[in-house]
Amino acid sequence: MAGKLQAVPASTHAAVRSARRLARELVLQGLYQSLVSGNDEAAIEAHLLDSEGFDKADREFFTGLLRGVLAQRRLLEGQLQSYLDRPFRELSPVEACVLLAGAFELNNYAQTPYRVIINESIELAKGYGGTDGHKYINGVLDKLAASVRSAEVDARRATRGRGR
């Protein structure tokens, strides 16, 4: 299928991945399909339901994340733009998709610590993106987190400042 994203076969992926990590990987593949091939939500979901490993993924999380990003894509792009060094459309497709998913999670999944969201995004960028894309993802999402999760970020910085 056109627009299919393949992971870099490397030891960067743990042998056992969590159900949420698998869901995030599938969401990345779906967002990539949408961005590159223009597939709609129904086609993406139908294709990914047949993917290897889907049965081990957190289906509810997958559905919420994929549908949420697709529904809020323009809003998320605008939110991210102020933290980018170039227009959003000039990002690599993988970086763009990872940033969209990370931004959506930061905005809508307050129960997940911001550092977990950023670390998961970095791992996706390492596995699917270019050589140093994960560094860019880290920098952008750190800045976004400081804005949308300021209390959580400030509390973490205060704790780290006390030598813990």
Buried (B, 14 or more C-beta within 10 A) or exposed (E): EEBEBEBEEEEEBEEEBEBBBBBBBBBBBBBBBBBBBEBEBEBBBEBBEEBEEBEEBBBEBBBBBBBBBBEBBEEBBEBBEEBBEEEBEEBBBBBBBBBBBBBBBBBBBEEBBBBEBBEBBBBBBBBBBEEEBBEBBBBBBBBBBBEBBEEBBEEBEEEEEEEE
